[in-house]
Amino acid sequence: MRTHMAKARFGREGNRPMVKMKKAASLLLALLLVFVAAAAPTGQLASAGQISNYAEYSDSGSITYPEAVEALSGLGVLAGYEDNTFRPGRNVTRAEASKIICYILIGTEAADALKSAPSSFNDVAQAHWANPCIEYCASKGIIAGYGDGRFGPGDNVTAAQMAKMLLASIGYGACGEFEGASWMSNTLGKAQSKGIEILTGTRVSDFSAPATREQIAQYTYNALTIPNMVVWDSASGEYKDIGVTLLLKSFGENGGEKPAGYVDPEQYNAEGWSKTYRNELVDGLYYNSCGYAIKESDYRDMLSKRAQIYSQVIVPGMDDYDKIQAIHDWICDNITYNNAFSDHKSTWKPTKSQYQYEHQLGWAGLILGTAVCAGYSDAFKFLLDGLGIECIFIYGQVPSQGGQHAWNLVKLGGSYYHVDNTWDDQESYISYFYFLDSDATISGKTQNEDYREWSRSKFPSCPKDYSFPVVSASVNDPAYGGVEGSFISWGKGQYATVKGTTVYLRAIVRPGCEFDFWEVVSGGAALKSIDSPNTSFAMPNSNVHVKANFKQQGAGPASDSTVPENDPASDTANADHSAAEHAITVSANDAERGTASSTPGAAILGDTVSISAVANEGFEFGHWEVVSGGVTISDENSPDAEFMMQNSDVSVKAHFEILFTSGNK
């Protein structure tokens, strides 16, 4: 069981959320499916799936975008040539582009079964090899030709033209934004916008120039896996995110076999997916929050696991808050983030071959003990559903982290709150930084970091943070001493903390005085020790007030003693306190890695000192070290922290580490 730590007011703990959810997690989905080749005229493309590793191409050294080329080659969307080359710099014709679009729109079998039809363009004969795909795309409004009756099947497709086709495949363009004189600027603006990013990952500056095969591979790869599909809702005058990628829409589970009961996005309405296919058992398959399916036998294993978890953490007398926190803590304690998948390592393989999306399943988190954000969130919902607590699976974008992310909403006391179990799952402790947050807090607007976006019209609003219990401390006489405690910085709001959090207290004794005892004034907290100046207690679900009692050295109990008016010892103690300003030294483990500072640069006993660390490019903050002075830093893992000044000089050091973009949680 890991330590439970409440929220830090100064920023996320240790910058851990950085790699919790990455765009790469969705990109690798493509590697696990089987497509067929978008065959051009005879002899141009090899058989589908002949090359599954881009390094097998004889010209692999000239491939600039190996990830996309390897994915689409292995899947068969683009195949190599008979001489074992890929020819990444070769251009792609508009006819070839139309066939690629058909494959990703309706799947390979359906695309290959398309029949020739009377041509809509005067330069495409009905007998042309690409006529079926060109006509299909034209019927769907994906292509419109040059406006003079020509399509130009042999013309090289440009990046802008391909982006328009891909955007239309996702669902955009329904209100005519890609038509007329502004079609290109509107296309490029949408294709490069946050959350869509079709044109990202290539070193292209002129999108009106012909696109190469490897650029087309990258654009198609992005379109399949990054944005969700949309439908135009005329009532609201906006596009509605339907929560499914083009990859899942066209190819479903298990390499092209859509699961039984799968709802096609064309059947989608503005109200959202039918609840029949969310967290329900249908025809022997259980559908989770993401619409993915598992076998009924594995669903039964989930039910057994849920009962086992309840027996471990749910006890009689718990209210809904207690149950929500207990399930949150169990998930953070028992599920490990699936870095192997998130970092799209080629060595990652699903445990069960029939579950190509197992990392997205609550089943994986509960049974295998590892998942990505969707699996964390699906497991949380599954466990709370069984307790009768309303829980919603929510998804959106975290632009600073480069991709999609999933978390939950819970209903507690008539109000909704955000819970992000994935980002609360830290290496050595359970955080509550993303626990029972408001819209404003979870969005990052109050922390000014990790800004996240979601379709707010589709989910209940969360107007306020949950009101956590408050801990406060006082002293019998400030002339005798003070108190510092972990609650100073581990709170959500001023001095608020989470039930079960260990609150540490330390009595600061002024010269000529000594500590006597701790007193619990209210709240029923059970102190570890009442006689030691250092003590702690587990936060109950109620406000707590504690008092530190001091006395003059050699005096009787503090409760029986008073400081006589004009007492010399008291005057001396106060005089020493006001005059004893001590130096604060703040340093970095390596000046090339970052800088650190304090405010103020010198302080007297009992003053609050703020410290801040700023990492240089290529490095990240690791932790604080107290070199000397015996202070307690509010959060050693936060670059912004504070401590209460002692009656001596203080030296602290900021440790910076090399920034890794993968491999750490």
N, C-alpha and C positions, 0 to 999 in steps of 0.2 A: 504494500500500500504506500503510495507516494504522499508527500506532504501536501496539505491543502493550503493554497495561498490565495488570498483575495485580490481584488483589483488594485493595480497601481495607478495612481492619479497622473503619473508623469509619462506614460507611454506603454506600449506593449512590452511584455517581458522578454528581454533578450532578443528582440526582433525575430522571434521564432516564426511568426506567420509568413515570413518571406517566401518559403518554399512549400507552404501547405497546399496550395493549389496552383498549378501551372497550366498554361495553354497546352504544353506537351502532353498532358494527361489525356486530353481529347484527341490530339493528333494521332496518337498511337492506335486509336481504334481502327484506323484504316489498315494498319498492318495485319489485322487479324481477320480480315474478310477476303473473299475470293471474287474477283471480277473476271470478265473476259476481255480480250483485246478489242480495242476500237480499230478494227481492221480497215485500212485504206485499200486502194486498188491492189490487185495481186502482186506479191513480191516485195511490197514495201515494209511489211511488219512480220516478225517471226510469230510463231505460235504462242498463245497466251501462257504466261507463267514460266516460260523457258528460263528466264533469268529472275532469281529471287534476291540476289545480292548485287548491288550496283558495281561492286568491285570485280565481278565476273565479266563485265563489259571490257573489251580490249581497249576502249578509249575512256575508261573510268577516270583517268587522271585529269581529263578535261571537263569533268562534270562539276559544276559550281554548286549545285543544290542536291547533294547526294541523298539526303533524307527523303525528299519528295520523290526523286527519281527512283530510289530503291523501293519505296512504298508502292508507287503506281506501276512500276515494272513487275514487282512480285505479285501485285493484285491483277495485272493484266490490262489496266486502262491504257497504258502505253507500253508496247513491247519493243524489243530490240530488232535489229535487222539480221538477215540470214548470215552475214559475215561476222556476227557476234559484236557488232558495234551498237551504240545507242544514238550517236550523232546528236549530242545535246544542243548544238548550235543550229541545227536544221530548223527551218521555219515550218509552221503548221498551216494548212489551208483552211479556209472557212468551211469547206465540206467536211474535212476531218474534225474540225471543232464541233460541228453539228452532231456528229456521231458520238463524240465524247459526252456532249450534253445529254443525248438520249440515254446513254448507258447510266449516267449518274441520276437521271430523272426517274426512269421507269424500270431500271434493272436490265441486266444483260439479255436475259431470255426474251423479255418483252420487246426490247429494242431490236434484237435479231429477227423477231417474228413480224416486224412491221412490213407492210406491203407497199409497193409503189402506188402512187396516186397522181392524178392530174396535177401538173406543176403550177405553182403560183408565180413562178419567175420565168421570164422569157429566155434565160440563159441556162436553165436546168431542165434537161430532157427527162421525161418520165422514166426512161431506161437508165438514167445516170445512177451509178452505184450508191450515191448518197441521197437520192431522191426521197426514200422513205423517212430518213432522219430529218432532212431539211423540211419536208412537209409537216412532220410532227411538230418540230420546233416552231414553225410558222403558225400552226393551228393553236399553239399555246401562247402566242405573242412573244416568244423568246427572240425570234429573228424577224426582221421586216425588210431586209434588202436595202438597196441604196436609194430607194424612192423613185427610181426611173424604170422599174420593172425588172431590174437585174439583181441577182444575188451575189454573183462573183464567186462561184464555188472553188475556182482555182486560185483566187487571190489569197495572199497571206493574211491570216487573222492578226490583228493588232492586240496589244495588251488591253486597251480600252474596250475593244469590241468583245474580247473574251470575258472581261469583267462584267460587261452588260449582260451577256448570256448567263453567266453564273449568278448574278444578282437576281435575274428574272427566274432562274431555277429555284432560288430560295424563296421567292414570293414577292420581291420588290418589283416596281415598275407598273403595278396595277392601276396607278392613278396617272400614268403618262409622264412621269418625271424624267424618263430616259428617251424622250422623243423631242424632235425639233432641234433648233440651233444650239440649245444648251445641253444636248444629250451627253456630250463627252464630259463637261465639267461636273454635271450632276452625277454621272456614273463614277467618276474618279473620286468625288467627294464622299459618296456613300461607300464605295469599295474600300476606302482607306480609313473609314470612321471606326471608333472604338467598338469592339464587340463583333465587327464584321471582318475587317482586316484581310480581305481577299488578296490585296496586292502587296502584303507585307512579306518580308523574307527574301526579296529579290533586289538586285542592284540595278534597277531600271530607272532612268531619268526621263525618257521620252516614251510615254505610253501610247503614242500614236504610231510608233514604229512597229514593224512585224515582230511578233513574239516567237521565241524559240521553243523547242520541245521541252527543255528543262524548265523554262519559265511557265509554260502551260501546265506542266506537272505541279509546280509550286502553287499556282493560282487554284487549280482544281483541288489539290490537297487541302488548301486553306478553306475553300468553299464547302467541302464535304464535312469538315470537322470543327471549325471554329464557331460560325454563327448558328443560331437556331433559325428554323424556318418561320415565316410570317404569313399572315393572311390580312388582306385589306378589309377593315371594318367600316363600312360606309356610314353607320350610325354615329360613330365617334370621330370619323375622319382621320383615323390613324391606323398604322399597322399593328397587329396583335401578334406578339411572340407566342408560338404554340408549344414551346418547350421541347422541341425535338430537332435534331440535326438532319440535314439532307442525307447523311450516311444512314441513319437509323430509318428514315422514311423509306428509302429506296431498297435497302438491303437487310434491314431488320437484324434479328439475332442469327447466329450460326452460319455466317457466310452466305447470306442470300435467302434463307428461309424465314419468312416473317412468322412470328409465333401465332398460334391460334388465337383468334379474338383481337388481333392487332387492329387499331383504328388508324386508317390512313389520314394524313393531314387534310386531304381534299374533303373529308367528311367532317372536318373540324368546324365548330361554330364559335362565336365570340365569347361564349360562356366558358369554354375550356373543355378538356377531355371528359368523357363520360366516366363517372366514378366506378363504373363496372370494371374498368381496367386499371384501377389504382388500388393497391393493397387488397386485392380480392383474388379468390380462387375460382378459376374459370376453366372448364374442360381439362382438368388435371394439371393445370399450370397456375402458379401463383405469381401475380403481377405486382411489382413493388412500386415505390413512389416515383421512380423514373420511367415506368412503363416496361421495364425488363422483366423477363419471366424466368422462373426456376421450376423444377419438377415438384410435384406434390410431396414426394417423400422428403425432399430437402426442406420444404415448407414445414412439414411435421417436425423435423429436427429443430427448426427455429422455434416452434411452439414449446418443445421440450426444454430448449435452452432458456427461453423466456421464463418458464416456470422455475427453473433452477436459479436464475438471477433473482427473481422475486423472493425466493426463500432465503437468499443471502442478504439482501439489502432492504427489503420492505418488511416493516414490523407493524403490529397493531398500534393504532393511535396516531399514525402518520397523517398529516394533512397533505394537500396537493403540493404545497411548496416542498415539504420534506421528500415526497416521492420524486418530484422533478429533479431536485438536487441529487438524490441518491442515484437516479439513473444517469444523470450527467457525470457523476463521479465514477460510476462503474464503467461507462464507456471510455472515459479518459484513462482509467486504470488498466483496462483490458484490451483495448483495440490499439493497434500500432499503425501509424500512417504508412501506406504502401509506396515508399520512395522508389522501389524498383520499377513500378509502373509509371509514377509521376515523372521520373527522369527519363522515360522512354528508352530504357536500356534494352538492347537486343536480346539479352539473356532472360528477360522476363517472359514467363509462360503462365497461362492460366492453370490453376490446379485441376480444374475439370474442363476438359476441352469443349464440352457443350456450352460452357458459360464464358463466352468471349468477353463479357463485360463484368466479370465477377467482382472486380475492384469497385464497381458502382453499387453493389448489392449489400443490403443490410445482412443478408445471409453470410457474406464473406467476413464482415466485421464480427458477427456473433459466433460463427462456426470456425472460421479460419483464423480469426483474431487480427486481420489486417484489411484495410480498405482505404479508399480516398474519400474526399469530402462527401460525395453522394452516398457512399456506404455508411459513413458515420451518421449522416442525417436520416437515412432510411432506417437504420437500426434504432435511433432515438425515437423516431415516430412509431415504429413497430412496438417498442417496449412501453411507450406511454399510451398507445392505443389500447393495450391490454389492461391498463389501469383506469381506463375511462377518462383520460385527460386529453383534451383536444390539442392536437399537435399537427402542424402543417409543414410540409416539405417546401422550402423556398429556394429559388435559384436566381442568380444574377451575375454581374461582372465585377471584378476587382481590377480596374485598369492598371494600377501600379504593380500588380502581380502578374499581369499579362494573360488573363484568361477568365474562364467561367468558375463559379464557386457555388456551393450549396450549403445551406444551413437550415434552421428551423424557426418557426413561430410556435409559442405555447400560449394557452389561455389559462390565466391564473387570477382568481378573484374578479372575474368579469372583464379583465383587460388582457390584451395580447402583448407579448414580449419576444424579442429575438434571443436565440441561444445558438452559439456556434461551438459545438463540441470539438470540431477539428482543430480550431485555433486555440481552444482552451487546453488541448492535450499537449503539455510540454514534456520535455525529456525527463525531468526529475521531480516534477510536481504538477498538481492540478491547478490551473488558473481559473479565475472567475471574471476575467477581463471582458469576455464576450457572453456573459450570463445574465439573462433577463434585462436586456437593453431596450431602449427606445429606438425609433427610426433614426433620430438625430445622432444618437451615440453610435449605433452600429454602422451607420453610413460613413463614419469617420469625420463628420463635420465638427464634433466637439474635440476630437483628438487631433484633427488636422493631419491625418495619416490613414493609409489603407482605405481610401475612399471607395465605397462599393455602391453599385447601381442595381436597381431591380425595377420591374414593372409594378409600381405601387398600386395601380388601379386593380391589379389582379389579386392582391393580398390585403388582409385587414391592416389598419393603421395601428402603430404602437406609439402613442403620443408621449409616454413618460417612462422613465426608468423605474424599475421596481424599488420600493423603499426598504432597504436593508436595515437591520438593527444598528444602533449607534453605540460606540464605546467612547467614554470620556474619562478623564482623570483629573484629580485635584490634589492639593497638599494641605496639610493642616496650617502651615505658615510658609509663604514663599521666601521668607528670610532664611529659612533653614535648609531648603532644597527644592528640587524640581523633579519632573517625571519626563522620561522619553519612552516612546513605545512604537512597536511596529505598525500600530493602527494609524500613525501619523501619515504614512504613505501608502499603506495597503488598503485604502478605503475607496469605495465608490461614493463620491460626494464627500463632504467633510466628516471625517472620523466614522464613516459607515463601513461595515464589513459583513462578511457572509457567515451564516451559521456553520459552525464546525471549524472555522479558521482559528489557528493558534495565534493568540495575541500575546506578544512579548512586552513586558514592562520592566523598566529599569529606573531605580530611584537615584537621582543625582544629588549628592550631599555637598552642602556648602562648607567652607572652612569653619572650624569651631563647633560643628554639629555632627550628628550621627543619625543613621536610619534606625527607626524603631519597629514599625510594623505596617502591613497593608491592611486596609479595611474595605470590604465590599459594601458600598453605600446602598446600591440598588442593582437589581438585575439577576441576582442569584448565581453569579459566576463562581466556579470552584477553582480557587487559586492553587497552583502547585505548591506554593509556600507563602506564608504570611510574614515570615521572619527574615527572609532573605531580600536584599535590595533588588535582586534579579528574580523575576517570577513570570509566570505565564498562565493562561487559561484558554480553554476551548470556548469560542463565542457561542452563547445560546441564541435562541431565536427571539431575543428581547434586548432592549437597551440596557447597557451596563455602565455603572459609574463606580470607579474605585478611587480610593484616597490613600496617598502615601503619608505616613505620619513620621515626623522627625523630632529630634530633641537636641538640646545642647549637650555637648560632650560632658559626661559625668552626671547628667541630670536624671531624674526619675522618668517614668513613662511620659510620652508626649501628651497623652490625654490629661495628665495631672499637672503638667508644667506649662508655664507661660513665660514669655520673654518680658522681663521687667522693663518698664519705660526707662529710657536712657541707660540701659544696661551696657557696660563697656564691651562685653564680649559680642553682643549683637551689633554694636556700632562698628567694631573691628571687622566682624564678618562681612557686614554690608560694605564697608570701605574697601576690603580686599576684593569683593566681588566687582564693584564698580571700576576698580583700577586695573584689574588683572585681565588685560586684553592679550590674547594669545594668537600666535601666527598660524596660518593655514597654508600648507604646501600641497599643491595639486600637480601631479606629473603624469606622463604617459609612459608605458613600457617601451615605446619606440616612437620618437618624434616624427619619423617618416610615415607612421601609420595614422596618427591623429593628434588632436590637442585636447586639453582638459583645463577647466577653470572652476573657480568658486566665487560665490557672492554671499557675504563680503569676503575680502582677503584676510581679515583678522576679526576675531570675535571674543566675547566674554562668555563665561560659564552660563549655560542655559539658552544661548542664542541659537536660532535655527539657521543652518548654513546650507545653501543650495549648491550643488555641484553639477557640472554638465560636461559631457564628452562628445566630440565631433570627429567622426572617422574621415580620413582622406579617401580619395577615389581608389577603389580596389581593396578596401579594408572595411571591417565592420566592428562595432563595439562588442566586447566580450563580457567583461565584468569589472567591478571595482575591488580594490584591495586596500585595507586599512594598514598602512605601513607602521604608524605609531599614533598614540593619542587615545586609543581605546574607545573610539566612537562606534556607534551602530548605524550603518548606512541603511536607509529606508528600503531600498531595493537594489541589491548588488548587481542585478542583471539588467537594470534600466540605465540608459545613458544620462537620464535626468533624474536625480535623486536628491536626498537631503539627510542631514544628521543634526543632532543637538550637540553644541559645543561643550567640551569638557574643560576642566580647570588645568589645561596644559596645552602645549603646542600640538597640532594635529597634522599628519601627513597621510594623504590618500593617493592611490595610483590607479589610473584607468588603463585597462588592458585591451588592446585591439588585436583582431585576428584577420588573417587573409580571408577575403570574401570568396566563398564558394557558391556557385549557382546551382549546384546539385549535390546530392549525397548526404545533406544534413536535413534534419526534420524541422 
